[in-house]
Amino acid sequence: MLKVWGRPNSVNVQKVMWAVAELALPHEHVVVGGEHGQVGEDWYLAMNPNARVPVIDDGGFVLWESNAIVAYLAETHAAGGLWPDTVAERAISHQWADWQQTMLMGAFRDVFWGLIRTAPEDRDMAAINAGAAETARLFGFVEAALRGRDYIVGDRFTMADIAVGAAAYRWYGMDVPHPDYPSLRAWYERLVERPAYRDHVMLPIT
Ligand SMILES: N[C@@H](CCC(=O)N[C@@H](CS)C(=O)NCC(=O)O)C(=O)O
């Protein structure tokens, strides 16, 4: 049976658990990482030498990197609907997943760590404000991509919505400036209607 390791409050674990739930896959979820530890132990490092979450074991096939895991699950269970129909749509999906990990998280990391995981007296407000401004600018790219369409690729929900969708919950859930992005907001409201998003992504931001 598919086994997923990772703490539920990790955005990267949330992507995987969201995909698992959308696909209704039988699985076992083992909570490790952060305060739950274990990621530095030899048995875990043998699966993921990065000592990070998430990692999966699917019948002996071990994989880390959240976006790679989501794509793997989407393709191996393509009938579940997460796998985009065309090569171009899949390429665009990878584009946004890579962008979320690099550009978007590069800007948002200071905001998240500064406001959620740093005591008020220790916060670097200049870095937090700069990160918040850059994050808002970057979400403008998603706004532009979503204009005139309901989902990131095609006309239905796919894996292309998962990486940016998980990040969007955190952004909308935090007390930072949110420019008026009507297409992004409408897409986010569509995600909020999905039980799997509510169950695995819309958790307390900690
Ligand atoms: N690029 C990796 C990043 C993995 C990562 O940095 N995970 C964080 C949580 S979001 C982690 O493992 N932190 C240490 C821990 O939880 O013990 C992915 O997308 O899977």
The ligand as a Gaussian input file, in Angstrom:
#p B3LYP/6-31G(d) Opt

LIG

0 1
 N       11.552000      20.681000      -2.307000
 C       11.131000      19.790000      -1.247000
 C       11.167000      20.586000       0.048000
 C       10.976000      19.681000       1.237000
 C       11.045000      20.500000       2.511000
 O       11.818000      21.468000       2.627000
 N       10.244000      20.100000       3.507000
 C       10.253000      20.778000       4.774000
 C        8.814000      20.999000       5.241000
 S        7.872000      22.000000       4.127000
 C       10.959000      19.905000       5.798000
 O       11.128000      18.717000       5.601000
 N       11.384000      20.505000       6.918000
 C       12.054000      19.769000       7.952000
 C       11.115000      18.966000       8.809000
 O        9.878000      19.032000       8.648000
 O       11.623000      18.252000       9.700000
 C        9.736000      19.231000      -1.555000
 O        8.980000      19.917000      -2.227000
 O        9.425000      18.112000      -1.145000

